[in-house]
Amino acid sequence: MTALLGPLWAIASMTLLEARRRKVFTILLLFGLALMSSILFFPAVEVEARLRLIEIWALRASAIFTAIVGLFLAGFSLPQDFEQKRIYLIVTKPVSKPVVFLGRYLGYALLLAVFIGSMGAVTTTFLRTVKLFSGGKFPPLVAYPRLQAGSFAFPGGDALEGGPASAAVEFGPDRALVWTFPDLRRSDFGDTVRMQARLIFGAKGDPYRASGTVDIKVIGPSGASHKTQVSMNTNEEREFEFPGSLLGDRGALRVEFRGADGDGIIAAAPDWLILYEKSMLFELAFARGLLLVLLQSMIVLSITLMASTFLSAPLSILLGILLYLVGSIHGYVREGSRDIDRSLAEIHLSKDKKVETPENLPLGLLKFSTQTSKIVLAAVPDFAHFDFSVWVLKDQAVSWREIGIAGSRAWIPIVVMIALGTLVMAFKDFDR
């Protein structure tokens, strides 16, 4: 193992040194200028909106600049080694060709981590500075960790399949949607605790019901309870509060939702009720969120570096750009593919053979495009899973669980691309 780690770290260190000599860290100055350019929009927005403007501006710039660094450095790295014959000098030493590829990848991954960490430090420093000079109207820099229930039950209800909700209950005192949060610590919460719920409403004989009223009962570990009644709309994310004194020093919390409408039906899923803890340090929460940006960047890096083992630099970079674009518009492509599938199904069921296709395109072309889209979507991860702005706009901190889920979506394409690149390097002939 030591014999492998030594050459691997040597290649990675050389990669970082080359990046520094190429003065790629000057891109941080461009990032800083891009961030400061948000000041130009301050007169056009309220003080309260400036926080969101800076956060989104910084996150978008971080993702773009990191992708640029990864694309161009990884795209030119190995092709230049081949063209300038540097690879001959490296492989004549006790370093195998696959180790060269792995060392390059490790070096660039570390470089991206440094880049993202630096941009995060610049962003949070800028936010603190703006807050200092904006006065009390500037919103507080907060990030609330969220807890999901340990268990979900639906006494008197029915399990659902094939939809977003997993269980539904009708009106009745013995019928409820029940979430249980185990082993809560009182010190993690303030005097008032916030919860956020989402429900789907229905009614007997009324398939179009999209709102309703629910009775909510929060029961602490001592048996003390807090009751409230809330009117909601289907899929509305609604917050409510209860006294923190219900929690005690340590114990479980039980939350029951019952339909308050005589003909009502309510449905939900286990993760549709969340509990907010005290706000954590904003810089720490922002750093967690930037881990999502790093995972996304490593996906782009892996395919670009893999492609550079057998393609020219421009083609490798182009392939990486295409991956980045497809991952960024993954949701739109998916919805478009579904629309085409629905149109094809309607045409197939129609007895009228002259039914027009969308945009009057040939039927064969539509079938080819939707099948191609499905293949591409299956191969390319949806970058929406790595979008930190979803949480930062709601003052929510990314949990380690959510980072783990994003990592599980990222590691497969990363490992596959690294394995392919290593395999190509192992069999690559440098004599030609």
N, C-alpha and C positions, 0 to 999 in steps of 0.2 A: 504493500500500500504506500509506504514512504517513497519507494522508487517511482510510483506513479504521481504522487502529489507534488514531488519536487519539480519535475519538468512541467507539470500542469500549471503550477503557480508561477514558474519562470516565464511561460508563454503569456499568462494573464498579466503579469507585471510588465512585460515588454509591450503588451497591447495598451495598457494604461499610459505608459511612458510615451508611446507613439502618439496617443490622443492628446497628451499635454503638449508635445512638440508641435502638433498641428494647430495648437491654440484653439481647440474646440470649446474650451471653457469660456471663450469670449461670447459664446451664444448666451451665457447667463446675463451679459450686459444687455443683449437684445431683449431678453425676457424682462429684465428690470425696466427697460424703456417701454416695452409693451404694457407692463403693469401700470407704470406711472401715467401712460397715456389715458388711462381711465379717468384721471383727474379732469380731462377736458369735458367729460360728460356730466360732471358734478352739478354745474349750474342748471342742467335740464332735469335733474331728478331730485326728489325729496331726500332729506338727510337720512331718513329711515331706510330708503332704498339703496343707499350707497354701499352698504355692507354686501348685499346680494350682487350688486354690479361688480365689485372687486372680486368676490369669491368666484363667481362664474367666469369672469374675465381671466382670473389666475388659473383656474382649473383647465379651461380650454387652451390657454397658452402653454401650460405645463404639458398637456397631452401632445400638442402639435410639435413643440420644440423637442420634446423627448423622442418623438417618432422620427423627426428629421435627423437627430443625432444618430439614432440607431440605424436608420435606413442607409444613410450615406457612409457612415464608418464601416458598417458590416458589409455593405454592398461593394465597397472598393478594397476592403482588407485583403481577402484571399486572392482575388484576381490580380491585384498589384504584386502580391507575393509570387504568383506564378509568372507574371510578365517580367518582373525585374529580377527573377531568379533567386530571390531571397529564400525561397522554400528549400533550395538545394543546401544552403548553409545550415538551415535548421535541422533538416532530416539527416544530415551527415553526423549530427551529434546523437547521443543516446535518447532521441526523442522520436516516437513513432508518429506517423501521419495522422492517425485519429486523435492523438494527444494535441497536435497542433490545432485541430478544429475545436476540440473541447476547451483548450486554453484560450483560444480567441473568444469563444462564447462566454466563458467565465469572466474574462477581462471586460468585455463590453457590457455584460450584465452588471458588474460592479460599477462601471462607468455610468450606466443609466441610473443606478441607485444613488450615486453621488449627485448626479444632475437633479434628480427629483427631490432629494433631500435638501439641496441648496435652494431650489426654487420654492420649496415649502417654507424654508427659513426666511427667504426674501418676502414671500407673501404674508406670513404672519407678522413679521416686523412692520411691513407697510400698513397692514390692518391696524396694528396697535398705534402706529403713528397717526393715521387718519382719525382714529377714535380720540386720541389725545387732543387733537386740534379741532375736532368737530363739536366738542361740548357734550352735554348730557343727552341731546337728542339722538345721538348715534346709538344704534341698538347695542346691547351688551354682547360680547363675544362668548357665546355659550354653545354647548353641545351636550345633549342629554342621552346617556346610555339607555337602551331599551331592553326589557326582559320579555321573553315569550313564556307562555304557560308551560308547565311541566306535563300537564295532562288535560285532555278535553273529553267531556262526556255529554250525552244528550238523553237523559232519562225521559221516557215516554215519547221519544222522537224516532226518526228513521234515518238511516245512513243514505247518502246520495252518491251517485257515481256519474262520471262523464261531465261534470261541471266544476266551477270554481269552488262552490261550497261542498262540504263533506257531510253535513248533517242538517236536518230541519225538524222543528217541533211546531205543533199547533198550539192554539190558546188552551190554557188550563193550568191550575195551580201545581199539578204534579208533573208538568212538562217544562223543561228548561234546557238552555244551553249553558254548560257549566265549564268554566276554566279554573284550574287550580295552579297557583304559583307556590312551589315548595321552598322552605328554608330561606325566607326573606330576613334580611337584617335591618332593623329599624334605623341604624346609622346611615344607611344608603339612601334614605329618603328625607324629604323636608317635612314641614308641619302639614302641608297639603300635598297629596299624591295625585298625579295625573295618570289617567288611562286613556287609551284611544281604541275605539271599536269600529268595526265595519260589519254590516249585516245585509242580507238580501231579504226583501219583504215579498210576501204573497198573500193570497186570500182564497178561501173556498169559493169557487164559481167566478172568480175575478182574476184571470191570468195577467191582467195589465197592472195590478197593484204594484206600486213602486215606492211606497212610503208607509210608515206606521209608527206606533208608539210601543215602547218596551218599558217594563219595570226592571230595574237593576238593583240587585242586592249584593253588597260586599260584606263578607263575613271574615273577621279576623281570627287568629289562633285561639283567642280567649272566648270566642262565641259572640262577642259584640259585633253589631252589624250597622251598616249605613244603607239607607234605601233612597232611590231617586227614580224619577220617571222622565224619559227622554223621547222626543219625537225625532225621527231620522228619515232619510231617504235611502233607497237602495244604493249600496256601494259608496255611501258617503262616509268619509273618515271623520268620526265625531269624537271629541274629547269630553271627558267628565272628570270630576274630582271627588275625593273622599278624604276624611281626616287621617293623617299619618298615625295618630294614636291607636288606630285599629290594629296596627301591625304588631305591637308589643316589642320586646327585645329581639326575638327571633321566632320564626314559625311560618306556617303556611297561610296563604290567603286564597279564599274561595270567592269567585264572582259568578253570579247567576243572572241570566237574561231570560225573561219571560215575556211573551207577547201580551200586550195590554188591550188589543183589539179583539172583540168576541169572535170574529171570523178570520183573524190574522194567522199567518204562518211566518216564522222567522227561520233563516238558515245562515250558517257561518262555517268557517274552517278553523282548525286549531291555531293558526297564526294570525287570526283576524282580531285578536285582542292583545294589546301590548301595554306594558307597565313602564313608566318613566322613572328613572332614578334621579338623584341630584346631578346637576351639571358637572362635567369633568373639565379638566384644563383644556382650553380650546386648542392650544398648540399640539397637545397629545392626540386629540381627536382628529385634527387635520392631518397629522402624520399617519394615523391609521388609514385615513381615506386615500392618502397618496400611495399606499401599498396597492390599491386597486389600479392606479395609473401605472405602477411598476409592472404588475402582472400583464396588463394589456400591452405595454411596450415590449415585454419579453416575448410575447407571442409574435409580434411583428419582427423583432430581432431574429428569432429562431428561423422563420421561413426565409428571411432575407439572407442570412448567413448560410443556410443550407443551400439555397439556390446559387449562391456565389461559388460553390464548389464545382459547378459544371456549366454555369452560365456566365456571360460577361457582366461587368459591373452595372451598365445601364439596364440590362434585362432583369438582373437581380433586384435592383431598386424599384423597377416598374412593378415587379411581382409583389414586393412588399407594400407598395402604394395601393395596389389593387386590393390586397388583403385588408389594409387599413380602411379603405373606402367601403368595402363590402361589410366588414364588421361594424362600421359606424352606421350604415343604413340597413342593417340586418332586419329590423322590424318592418321597415317599409317594403323591402323585397318580399318578406314573408307574407304580409298582407296582400301585396300585389299578386303573389302566386295563388293565394286562396281565392281571390276574386276571379282569376282566370279559371281555376278549378270549378268554381260555381257556374261560370258562364259555359264551360264545356259540358257540365252535367245538364244544364238546361237545354243546351243544343242536342245532347244525346237523347233526352226524354221527349223533346219536341217532335211532333209528327210533321211539322212544316220544315221541309228540307232547305228552304230558302231563308231560314233565320240568319240574321246578320251576326257576325262575330264582332267582338270589341274592336273598334277602329277599322272594321272591315278587313282585318288581317286574315291570311290563309289559316285554315284550321290546323294544318300540319305544323305551321310555324308556332301557333299558340301551344300546341302539345309539346313541341320541342323546347320552347322557352320555359314552360312551367317545370318540365322534368329537369332541365339544366339548372334552374333556380333551386330546386329541392336538393340537388347534389351539392351545389355550392354552399347552400345554407347548412347542410349537414357537415361539411368540411370546415367551415369558417365559424368561429365562436361569435356569439352576439355580444358586441362591445357594450351594450346597455348594462350588462352585469358588472362592468367595471367603472360605471359612471358615478363618481362620488357626489356629483351635484344633486342627485336624487335625495341624498341624505342632508347635505349641507344647507339646502334651501328650506328644510324643515327644522333646522337646528338639532338634528339627530346625529348621534355618533355611530359610526360603523362598528358593529360588534365583531368580536373575533370569530364568532360562528359564521357571520356573513362573509368575512374575509376568507374563511375556510371553504365556504361554498364557491366563492369566486375562484379560489385556487384550484378547486376540483375541476372547474370548467376550463382552467388554463393549462393544467399540467399535461393533459392528453396531447393537444397539438404541440406543446413545447417538447415533450419527450419524443413524439413521433418525428418532428423535424430534426431534433438533435441526433436521433438514431439514424435517420436517412443521411444526414450530413456526415456523420462518423463513418457510415458504411461506404459512401462515395469516396471519401478521403482514403479509406483503407485500400481501395482498389484502383485509385487514381494513378495513372502513369505519368510521371513528370518528365520522362525522356522525350516525349513527342513535342 
